Amino acid sequence: MATPSPEQVIDSQRQDWNRVAGGWEKWDRFFDEQMAFLNHRLVGDARLRNGLRVLDLGSGTGYPALLAAQTVGAGGSVVGIDLAEHMLTVAERKAKQLGLQNVTFRVGDATTLPFESASFDSVTSRFCLMFLPEIPKAAAEIARVLKPGGWAAVAVWSAPEKNPSIGLSMAAVRQVIDLPPTDPMAPGIFRLAQPGDLAGMLERAGLTDITAQEFLGEWSYGSTDEYYTSLMEIAAPVQNLMATLSEAQRQEVKRLIIQAASQFQRGARITFPIAARMVAGRKPG
């Protein structure tokens, strides 16, 4: 099978994320509550303050662009970029509900940013870059659009064994059908999980004062059924695989996922550890 071109990968991802946009909107409050600490960490690492102009890559339904807009205030502005227009429609609704007039959202590809060089004070990105087929190009674009002295702050997922809530579904599918080994260099959720990978790319793009930390946390669900339902409604890769299975196979995958998730019962809730890699760097000048 021929390796898909970067353009084909981007187009496929656009279709996938548009398809699950409704699920992300349904679970929006859950993720706002469970992942707020990551948004605040990014805002801090990017040194956001009143009056700055900020670019957020892979905004999806508004993370962390909306918090950035609240932080920079009326004297600043935020532009959020994402491949999926349906996801951005959700973000726009949220911005309107919050009364934010200093944030705009645009459909775009992080590897070919439609902005002039040195046009942003800060760049943020949460769980976006690892899906890109050409990450070094995105790193170069981040460095290009940053003003001298500006900061970029990026979050990507750390190792799969430290993020069991993400890996449970694929492990369950592999128990039911044969799947080819995962290419560690292909775009995917754990593409930048290795220490130093993203930091090295940003350094080669020209950023300095780089910091990289594995940032530990947790998120929790009311029940294993709630976890399973959210997974099926927001995880596009899992949806794609489940669509290829028979009804009996889908039920077996569900049983295996719920069984595995139940091991994380803590009190009345299902609580998973999570680990992200937080990488930040400054453009010299």
C-alpha positions in Angstrom: 0.0 0.0 0.0 1.4 3.4 -1.0 2.2 5.8 1.8 -0.4 8.7 1.7 0.9 12.1 0.9 0.9 14.9 3.5 -2.1 16.5 1.7 -4.0 13.2 1.8 -3.3 12.8 5.5 -4.5 16.4 6.2 -7.7 15.8 4.2 -8.4 12.6 6.0 -7.9 14.2 9.3 -10.2 17.1 8.3 -13.0 14.6 7.5 -12.5 12.7 10.8 -12.5 15.8 13.0 -15.5 17.3 11.3 -17.4 14.0 11.8 -16.8 14.0 15.5 -17.4 17.7 16.1 -20.9 17.0 17.4 -19.5 14.6 20.0 -16.9 17.1 21.1 -19.6 19.7 21.6 -21.7 17.3 23.6 -18.7 16.5 25.9 -17.5 20.1 25.9 -18.3 20.9 29.5 -16.7 17.7 30.7 -13.4 18.6 29.0 -13.6 22.2 30.1 -13.8 20.9 33.7 -11.3 18.0 33.4 -8.6 19.7 31.4 -8.6 23.3 32.6 -5.3 22.8 34.4 -3.6 22.1 31.0 -5.1 25.2 29.4 -3.8 27.3 32.3 -0.4 25.8 32.1 -0.2 26.6 28.4 -1.3 30.2 29.0 1.4 30.5 31.7 4.2 28.9 29.6 3.3 31.2 26.7 3.7 34.2 29.1 0.3 35.6 28.1 -0.7 38.9 29.5 -2.9 41.9 28.7 -2.6 43.3 25.3 -0.8 40.5 23.5 -1.6 39.1 20.0 -1.8 35.2 20.2 -2.0 32.4 17.7 -3.5 29.1 18.8 -2.9 26.0 16.6 -5.4 23.2 16.5 -8.0 25.1 18.5 -10.8 22.5 17.9 -13.7 23.6 20.0 -11.8 26.5 21.5 -8.9 25.0 23.6 -7.0 27.0 24.9 -7.9 29.9 22.6 -10.8 31.1 24.7 -8.8 31.2 27.9 -6.1 33.0 26.0 -8.7 35.6 24.9 -9.8 36.1 28.4 -6.2 36.5 29.5 -5.1 39.1 27.0 -8.2 41.1 27.4 -9.8 43.7 25.1 -6.4 45.2 24.3 -5.2 41.9 22.9 -6.4 39.4 20.4 -6.4 35.7 19.6 -6.6 33.8 16.3 -7.5 30.1 16.5 -6.6 27.8 13.6 -8.0 24.3 13.0 -8.5 22.0 10.0 -12.1 21.2 10.8 -14.6 23.9 10.2 -17.3 22.1 12.2 -15.1 22.1 15.3 -14.5 25.8 14.9 -18.2 26.5 14.6 -18.5 25.1 18.1 -15.6 27.4 19.3 -17.3 30.4 17.7 -20.6 29.6 19.6 -18.7 29.4 22.8 -16.9 32.7 22.2 -20.2 34.4 21.6 -21.7 32.9 24.8 -18.7 34.1 26.8 -19.1 37.6 25.2 -15.5 37.4 23.8 -15.0 39.8 20.9 -11.2 39.6 20.7 -11.0 36.0 19.3 -11.5 34.8 15.8 -11.3 31.3 14.3 -10.0 30.3 10.9 -9.8 27.1 9.0 -6.1 26.4 8.2 -3.2 24.1 8.2 -0.5 24.6 10.9 2.3 23.8 8.4 1.3 26.6 6.0 0.2 29.5 8.2 -1.5 32.4 6.3 0.2 35.1 8.4 3.1 37.5 8.0 6.4 36.8 9.7 6.8 38.2 13.3 3.0 38.9 13.6 2.2 37.2 16.9 3.5 37.8 20.5 2.8 34.2 21.5 1.8 30.8 20.0 0.0 28.1 21.8 -1.1 24.6 20.8 -2.8 21.8 22.7 -2.7 18.2 21.4 -2.3 19.2 17.8 1.2 18.9 16.5 1.6 15.1 16.8 -1.1 14.6 14.2 0.7 16.6 11.6 2.4 14.7 8.8 5.2 17.4 8.6 5.9 18.5 12.2 9.3 20.2 11.5 7.5 22.4 9.0 5.0 23.4 11.7 7.8 24.1 14.1 9.4 26.4 11.4 6.1 28.2 10.9 5.7 28.8 14.7 9.2 30.3 14.7 8.5 32.4 11.6 5.2 34.0 12.9 6.5 34.7 16.4 7.8 38.2 17.1 11.4 38.4 18.5 11.2 37.7 22.2 7.8 35.9 21.9 7.1 32.5 23.4 5.5 29.3 22.1 3.9 26.8 24.4 2.9 23.4 23.2 1.3 20.3 24.8 1.4 16.8 23.3 0.7 13.4 24.8 3.4 11.5 26.6 3.9 7.7 26.5 0.8 5.4 26.0 1.5 3.4 29.2 1.1 6.7 31.1 -2.2 7.5 29.4 -4.3 4.3 29.8 -7.6 6.0 29.0 -6.3 6.6 25.5 -4.8 3.2 24.9 -7.6 1.0 26.3 -9.6 1.0 23.1 -6.9 0.1 20.7 -5.7 -2.7 23.1 -9.3 -4.0 23.1 -9.6 -3.9 19.3 -6.3 -5.8 19.0 -7.7 -8.6 21.1 -10.5 -9.0 18.7 -8.9 -8.5 15.3 -5.3 -8.5 13.9 -4.0 -4.9 13.3 -0.7 -4.0 11.7 2.0 -2.7 14.1 1.8 1.0 14.6 4.4 3.1 12.8 6.0 5.3 15.6 6.9 7.9 13.0 3.4 8.2 11.5 1.0 11.0 12.5 -0.8 9.9 15.6 -1.6 10.6 19.2 1.7 9.4 20.6 3.9 10.6 17.7 5.7 13.1 20.0 5.7 11.0 23.2 9.4 10.5 23.3 11.4 12.9 25.5 13.3 15.5 23.4 11.5 14.9 20.1 9.4 18.1 20.0 12.0 20.1 22.0 14.6 19.2 19.4 12.3 20.2 16.5 11.6 23.6 18.1 15.3 24.2 18.8 16.2 23.4 15.2 13.5 25.8 14.1 15.4 28.5 15.9 13.7 28.8 19.3 15.9 29.1 22.5 15.4 28.9 26.3 13.5 25.7 25.6 11.9 23.9 28.6 10.4 20.4 28.4 8.5 18.7 31.2 6.3 15.6 31.6 3.3 17.1 33.2 1.2 14.6 35.2 -2.5 14.8 36.1 -5.7 12.8 36.0 -9.2 12.9 34.7 -12.3 11.0 35.9 -15.6 9.8 34.7 -18.8 9.0 36.5 -18.8 5.4 35.3 -17.3 3.0 32.9 -20.3 3.4 30.6 -19.8 7.2 30.6 -16.2 6.6 29.6 -17.1 4.2 26.9 -19.8 6.5 25.5 -17.5 9.5 25.3 -14.8 7.4 23.7 -17.1 6.3 20.9 -18.4 9.8 20.3 -15.1 11.8 20.2 -12.3 9.4 19.1 -12.3 9.4 15.3 -9.6 6.7 14.9 -11.6 4.4 17.2 -14.8 5.1 15.2 -13.0 4.2 12.0 -11.9 0.9 13.4 -15.3 0.0 15.0 -17.0 0.6 11.7 -15.1 -2.3 10.2 -16.2 -4.8 12.8 -19.2 -7.0 13.0 -21.9 -6.3 15.6 -20.6 -9.3 17.7 -17.0 -8.0 17.5 -18.1 -4.5 18.5 -19.9 -5.9 21.6 -16.8 -7.9 22.5 -14.6 -4.7 22.1 -17.1 -2.8 24.4 -16.9 -5.6 27.0 -13.1 -5.5 27.0 -12.9 -1.7 27.2 -15.3 -1.6 30.1 -13.5 -4.4 31.9 -10.2 -2.6 31.5 -11.6 0.7 32.6 -13.1 -0.8 35.7 -9.6 -1.3 37.0 -9.4 2.4 37.5 -12.3 2.6 39.9 -11.6 5.1 42.7 -14.6 5.6 45.0 -17.6 6.3 42.9 -15.7 7.4 39.9 -13.3 6.0 37.2 -10.1 8.0 37.5 -7.3 7.7 34.9 -3.8 9.1 35.2 -2.7 11.2 32.3 0.7 12.5 31.2 1.4 15.3 28.7 4.7 16.7 27.4 4.8 20.5 27.9 7.4 22.2 25.7 8.0 25.9 25.5 10.6 28.1 23.8 11.4 31.7 23.0 12.3 33.4 19.7 15.6 35.2 20.1 15.6 39.0 20.0 
